Amino acid sequence: MTVYWVIWDAGAHWVVDRLEREGALPSVTRMRERGVFAAARPARPNCQTPPSLATLFTGTWPTEHKVTGFTVPGAGDGVASHVSGFAPDFPAVPTVWEALAEKDLTSALVHAPWVFAADDRVGPHVDSAVEAYSGRLVRHALLALDPGRATHHWTIGPYEVTVGAEGTEAAPRIRLTGGEDLILTPGAPWRPFGLDRYNGTWVRCVPVAGRLVLVHTGVWRTRTGGRNARSVHRLAHGLPFAGEGVGPLYRRGEFGPRLAEGGDGSAEEVFLSSVECVARSFAAAAEGVLETHEADLVVVYLPMTDDVGHEFLGWCDERSAAHRPDIAERVWSYIRRCYAWSDTVLGRVLDRAREEDTVILGADHGMVGSSRLVHLNDQLVRAGLAASGADGALDPDGSQIFYHPANNGSLWVSPKAAADPARSHRLMARACAALSSITDPETGRPVVAAFLDTDGRTLTGTRPESEVVYVALGDDYQPSAELLGGDKVVRWSAKPGAHVVNTGDSRLHAVHAAVGPGIAPGAPADPVDNTLPAALVLGGAGLGPSAETLYRAASHPPGHESAATHESAATHASAPKHESAATHER
């Protein structure tokens, strides 16, 4: 008996539900018809990817697993420090595969975090594993070709690549010489490009405004390990790893204007095709494991839906001020394509699973449309609570209280002030009052919806008695730790999709589906907690309550704060909508 667990990063329930009803996700339909389909509440108070995955993989909340943001505040040297939430020292409680190992059960893991130790080794109960995100050598980049030069030199991280022009003016070709030789034709699809026997990238030659631009997707050092030599060999000799699309280049206009800025869709095509490289890379790894594993648990993580959501989703979100009715249908078609890639991998898992196996589809969190960034430290500096240094950046040591540079939603009292509890509480109250006074410059409405404690519960009263408080902003507003100076605290955001603080908004709910022994078809009346999948994994392996018992308990969660608590407040503070992107501050 095997448990298969597929995770779609930012697989928002509201998106999956709509796409499935449109007939775009046949594999999800197979699960919906045979088993449970529900929304799941993500980690709180922060629902960025590391804490949300830690909640999935441990079945606990951030107060227990201690992963409190993409980078974790105070985990390094000093209160203003922050280290990656994916560091091998996290999470603070065992993952499900570690719990299975205690019972001599094995796991195969495709790009799941917290599997490899700092020395690149895996435990003896890992059947096979592959992971590359922790070893990025260089991020994506481009090279604009000078038509007057026959040869260019392209530095891709530690690798030097020679670029030569061949062919004719009417039919040019580009030759790349590095770890291997490769011919590119302008406008042709992305190609995998080996840089040495271990590492590679994906490259493409893109015509942009009468010039040719070479683009690569980045380079990561891929780690493989495990006791299953055949499976590990497949993982070590797969396609080059691509961990993300070229979103920042797309946002900067390197491929021409975006649709939202009057573009013709060619920039979206370049970006989406780069995400397809990610899909191909992850699908190949998943296929290798599905064909060779001997594990009791198989985990397949897929990141594509998060990548596309950040760049596109707000333009299709009718509840968002970022919503663009003029382009929403076309953008939705791009989202549909991306989710279909993930659905194809899910279909392969369903095909591989036997009658006695359990298949779980989950996500770490959902996503909301976003149109504004709120620079919280600028407001705290104005209030005389935070300080800037000579370089204009935040000076945590000179501040009494500050919004943490980790940008995980949290306000922190300085260590000196925290030593006096009464003073600390006064400072936090002043900070909350200062932030509560921030209003949208166009509507005059406040942008802060609530303040949360470290469990994600709404704080009441005027004096929060805590040295750490989370700021829940209204719909369409996202926090920024960057200190810009100047008069504007609220500024336009170029990225139309986001997930930072869990405000309770239903759009942040993750998808949850499961089929297998003891799982009756249906949908719970209320969202389940995202701690449930870990319990299902253990139950499916015979190490915990049955699925029937877990779903019955999930229908009546004890002491759970209603999501409407924050949602109604957040909606009240929503940002204004615009008919045209031309007036947006960039």
N, C-alpha and C positions, 0 to 999 in steps of 0.2 A: 504494500500500500504506500502510495506516494502522495504528498501534498504539493501541488503546483501553485505558486503565488506570483502573480504578475502585477507589477506596480507601474501605473502611468503617472509620471510626475505632473502635478497640476491637472490631473484628470477630473475636472469639475463635474459634479453630478448634473448640474443644470445643462451643461454642454453635452455630456454623454447621453442624457435622457432625450434631448431634442434630436441629436443626430441618429440615435437608435430608432426613434419614432419616424424619422425621415427615411429609414431603410438603409442608412449609410454604414452601419456597423453590424454586419451579419453575425459575427462571433459574439458580440454582446447580446444580440437577440437570442442566440442559442442558450446563453446563460440565463437570460431573463425568463425564457419560457420554461426552463427546467429547474430553476432555483430561486434564490433570494436576489432582489435588486433593490438597493436602498441608497440613501445619502448618509454620509458619515461626517461627524464633527471632527475637525482636525485639532492639532495641538493648540494649546492656549497657555499664556496670552500671545505668544509669538507663533506664527504659522509659516515661517520661512522653511526652506527645504530640510536643513539638518534636524531641527527639533521635531518637524512633522514626520520625517523618516524614523527618527529615534522612537517616537511614540508608536509608530506602526511596528517596528522591529523588536521593541521590548514589551509592548503592551502597557506602558506606563506614561504618565504625564511629565512635562519638563521639570517639575519640582523634584521628581525622583531621578530621572535619567540625566539631568543637569545640562542638557543641550538646549540653550535658551536663545539661540539665534544662528544666523549663517556663520557669524563669528561670535564667540561666547564672551560676554563682558567680564572683566575681572579675572579671567582664567590664566593670565600671564603675570607679568611683573608689575603690580600696581593696579589700582582700581580702574584706571582708564585703559588698561591693556585689553586685548581681545585676541583670541586664537581661534583657528578654524573649528567649527562644530564637527568636522569630519576627522579631526585629529585622532590618532589611535588610542589616546587615553579616554576617549568617550566611547559610548555612553557609560554612565556610572552604574548601571545595572545590566545584567546579561541580556544579550540578544536571544531570539528564539532558537537560532542555530546553536548557540552555546548551551542553551537549556536542553536541546535535543542531544547534544554531544554527551551530556552527563548521563544519558540513558543509552549510550552507545549507538546513537542514530546519526546518520550522515546527511550532509547538505551540499548541494551544488549551487553556486551563486554567480550570477551574471551582473557585474558592475554594482554590487551592493557595497555600501561603505562598512567600515569597522570589521572587515574580514581579515585583512593582512595586518600583521604587527609592524612595528617600526623597522624591524630588520627584514621585512618582505616575506616573512614566513607565515604559513597558515597552520591552524591546529590539525591534529591527526584525524579528526572526524570531518574534514572538508573533502568531499569527493572530488570536486574541481571548482576553481574560482578564477575569475578574471576581474581586474580593476585597473583603471587608468586615471581617473580624475585627480588622484592625489599626486600625480607625476607630470603635470603639465610643464613642458619645456618652453613653449612659445604659443601665444595666442594667435588667432587668425590675423592675416595681414594681406596687403596687396602691393603690387608693383606696377606702376604705370609705364608702359613701354614707349620709348622715344623712337618715332618712326625713322629718324635719321641715323640710328645706331644699329649695327648688325648684331652686336652682342651686349648683353646685360649680365650683371652679377647679382643674384638674389640670395640674401641671407635669410634662412629660415631657421631661427633658433641657432643651434650649434652647427648647422649644416650650410655649406656653400653650394649654390646651384648655378650653373651657367645656362643662360637663356640666349638662344640663337634664333634669328629670323630666317625662314626658308620660304620656298614657293614663290608665287608672283604677287603683284599688288592686288590683283583680282581674287586670288586664292591663296592668301598667306597661311603659313604654318609656323608654329612655334615649337622649337626643340628644347626640352629641358634635359640637362645632363647633371646628374648627381649620383645618388646611389644606383640609379638605373637611368636609361634613356627613355624619353617619352615624347611623343609628338602630339601637340594640341592644335585643334582647329578652332578659330574664333567662333563663339556661340555654341559649340558642341557641349555635351553634358560633362559633368565632373568626372575626373579619372583618379583612381588611386595611384599614388606615386611613392615608391619605396625610397627611403633616404639612406638606410643601411639595412642590415639583415634583421634588425629588431623593430625599427620604427619607420613610420611613413606618414603621409598626409593625403589630402584630396585636393586636387588643383583644377582650375578652370580658367580659360581665356575668355573674357567678357568684353564685347564691344560696348563702349559707353561714350555717347556724344562724339562720335567720330574718332575715338582713340581706342586702343586695346589695353586692357588691364588684366594682369594675372592675379589670381586670388588663391590662397590656401586656407584650409580650415583649422590650422593649428597642429601642434605635435605634442603628444603625450607619451610618457614612458609606461608601457603596459606591463602589468605584473600578472603572472599566472602561477597557480600552485594547486596542490591536492594529491590525493592518493591514487586517483584514477588516471594512469599514464595516458591512456588513449584519449580521454576527454581533455586533459591538459594539453596534449599535443595539438588537438583541434583548435583550442583557444589560442595557443601561442602562434599558430600559423594561419590566422584568419585575415580578414581585411584590415587595413590601417584603421586605428581608432579615430573616430570623430566624435567629440563630446558636446559640441554645440554648433549651431549655425552662425552665420556671419552678421548677427543682429546689429551690433554697434556700427559696423561699416554701412549697413543698410540705413540705420537711423541718421548717420552723418551725411547721407545723400551721395555716397560714393558710386552708386549704380543708377543715379538719376533721382528725381523727386519721387516720394512715396505717393500712393494713391490719394491719401488724405491731404496732400499738398499739390494736387493737380497732376500727378504722374499718370502714365498710361498702363501701369501694371508690370512693366519690365523690371523695375527694382524688386517688386515682390517675387517675381519669378526667380531672380537670382538668389534672394534670401531663402525662399522655400526650397529651391533645389539644393541649397547647402544643407538644409535640415534633412533632406532625403539621404544625404551622405551619412548622417547620424543614424537614420533608420536602417540603412543597409549594413552599417557597421554593427549595430546592436542586434539586428536580426540574424546576421551570420554567427555571432557569438551564441545567441539563444539556440539556433539550429544545431550548432556543434554540441551543446549540452544536451538538448533533447534527444539527439541521436546516440549519445554515448554514455549518459549518466547511469549510475547505479545507486542513486541517493534516495533518502526518505523524504527530503524536502528539496524542492527546486525553486529558487528565487530568480525572477527575471525583472530587472529594472529597466524602464524605457523612459528617456528624458524628452522626447520630441514634443509632446503636448505642452510642456512648460515653455519651451523655446518659442513656439508659435503663439501661445497664449499671451506672453509678454508683449509681443510685437503687433498682434492683431486684435485680440479679443475685445478690448474696449470699444472698438469701432462697430462691433456687432451687439454690444450689451445695451439693450433698450433702457435699462435702469441707470445708465451711466451718462454723465455729461460729455464723455468722450464719444458717445454714439454718433455714427455718421450714416443716416438713412440713405444718402446718395451712393455710398459705396458698400453698405453693409452686406448686401447679397453677394457681391463679388468676393469680399473678404471672407465671408462665411464659407465659400467654396474652397478657399485655401485651408481654412481650419478643418473642413471635412476631409480634404486630402491627407492632412497630417494625421488626424485621428484614425483614418483608414489604414495607414501604415502600422499603427499600434494594434489595430484590430486584427490585421493579418497575422501578426506574431501570436496574439491571443488565440486565433484559430488553430495555429500549429500546436499550441499547448493543448487545446481541447482535443485535437486529433490524437495526440500522443497519450493522453490520459486514459486509463482503463476504467471499467465500471466501478471498481472499488476505490478509485482515487478521488481526491478532493481538489477542485480548482477554485482559486480565489482571485478575483480581480479587485484591486484597490488603488488608491491614490493617496499621496501624502496630504494634499490640500486641494482646494479649488482655486478660483481666481475671480477678481472683480475688475470692472473697468476703472480706469484711473485717468484723471485729467490735470491734477495739480500736485505739486510738491510743496510741503510746508517745512520751511527751514527753522526748526524749533530753537536751535541755539542762537540764531539771530534775535529771536524774541527774548530769550533769557539774558543775552548781553544787554539789550535795551533796558531790561528790568533791573540791571545791576547785579544779577545772580551768577552769570557766567562771564568769563573773561577771554579776550583774544590776545594772542602773542604778537611779537614784533612782525611776524610774517603774515599776520592777518588770520591765521588759523586758530582753532579753539585751543585754549590753554587750560587743560583740566586742573593742573596744579594751582593755578591762580583763580579757579572758579570755586564758588560755594556749592553750586549745584549745576549739573549740565546734562544735556541729552547725550547719551553715550555714543562715542564714535563707531561702535559696532552697528549702529542703525538697526537695532532690533526692537525699537519702540520704547526703550526704558530710560527713565530719568534716574540719575544717581546723585546722592549727596556726597560731597567730598569727604575723605577720611577724617580730616580735622574737624569738620562740622558734625560728622556722624558720631564722634566721640561724646557729644553732648546730646542726648536724645531729645530734650526739649527744644534745643536750637534746631536740630535736624528736622523735627516735625514742623517748626515754624517756617523753615526754608522751603520744605516741600509744599506747604500750603501756599506760600508766596509764588512758587514756581507754577503750581496748578492754576492759581488765579491769573498769572501773567499769560499762560498759554490759553486759558479759557477766553481771554479777551481778544484773541486773534480772530479776525473776521475776513470773509472773502471780499476782496476789493470791489467786486462787481455786484454782489447781492447784499453785502452788509451782514450776512448770517455768520454765526460762529462756526469755526471749522472743527473744533474739538467736541466729540460726542460724549466721551466718558473717560474716566481714569480707572485702571484695573490694578488689582494686586497681583502677586506673582503666581497665583492660581488661576488668574484670568477672571476673577469675580469683580463686579463693579463696586468701586469704592463710593461710599456715601459720606456726607458731612464735608466740612471745610478744612479739616486738618488730617490728612492721611498720615497715619502713624507707621511709616515705613521708610527705609532708606532707599528703596527701589520701587518705583511706580511706573506702570505702562500707560502710554498715551494712546487712546483709541480715537482716531480721527473719523470724521463723517465720510459718507460715500464720496468716492472720487478723489479724496485727499490721501496722500501717502507721506510719511515722515522722511526727512532728510537730515543727516547729521552734518552736512557740509555748511560751514559758516561763510556766507557770501558777503556780508556787509551791505551797505546801501539801505534803501527804504523798503524794499519788497521782501516780505516774509513768505508770501504765497506766490508761487511762480508756476508757469505752465510746464507740464511734463511731456517729454517726447515719447515716453513708453506708455502705451495705452492699457496695459494690463499689469496687475500687481497683487501681492499677498505678503503683508508684513505682520501687522497685529491682527489677531483674530477678533474682529468686532462682533462676531455672532451672526454676521450677514450670511444668508443661506447660499449665496453664490460662492462662498469660501468652502462649502461642504464638498468633500471628496466623493467620488463614486465608490460604491461597494457592491460586489456581486459574488455569489458563491454557489457552486453546484457540487454535489457529492452525497455520500451515504448519510441519511438522517437529515438532509437539508430539504425542507418542503418548499415548493414554489410559492412565491408571494413577495409582498413588500411590507416591511414594518410601517406602522402608522407614523412613527417619528424617526428622525435620524438616529443612527447608532453612533456610539463613540468609536473613534478610530483606534482605540485600544482593543476592540473586539477581534480584528483579524489575527493578532498574535495568539489569542486564546483559541481561535478556530484551528490554527496550525497545530498547537499543542494537543487540542482535542482530537484532531484528525490523526495525530500520531499515537493516540491512546494515552496521552499524558495529562489529560484534563477533562473538564465537563464536555458532554456531547454537544454537537451543533444545536440540536433541538433545545437543550437546556440553556445554552448561551443566548440564542435568539429570543427565547421566552423572557430571560432576564433583561435583555436589551430593550424589550418593549416597555419595561418599567424601571428606568434608571433611577436610583435613589439620589435625592438631593441635587438634581441637575438644574442649573440655572437656565431659564428659557433663552433661546437664541434671540427672541423678539426683544429682550431687554436692551441689547445694544442696537439691534437693527432699527428700531423705531427712532432712537436718538440719532443714529448715523444718517438716516434718511432725512431727518429734519435739517441736518447740516450739509445737505448735498450741494454740489457745485452747479453753476449755471451751465446750460447747454448752448452750443453755438451752431449756427448753420454752415459756417465756413471756417476752414483751418487758416485762412489767410490772416485773420486778426489775432491768432494765438501768439503769445510771446514764446519764443524759442529759447 
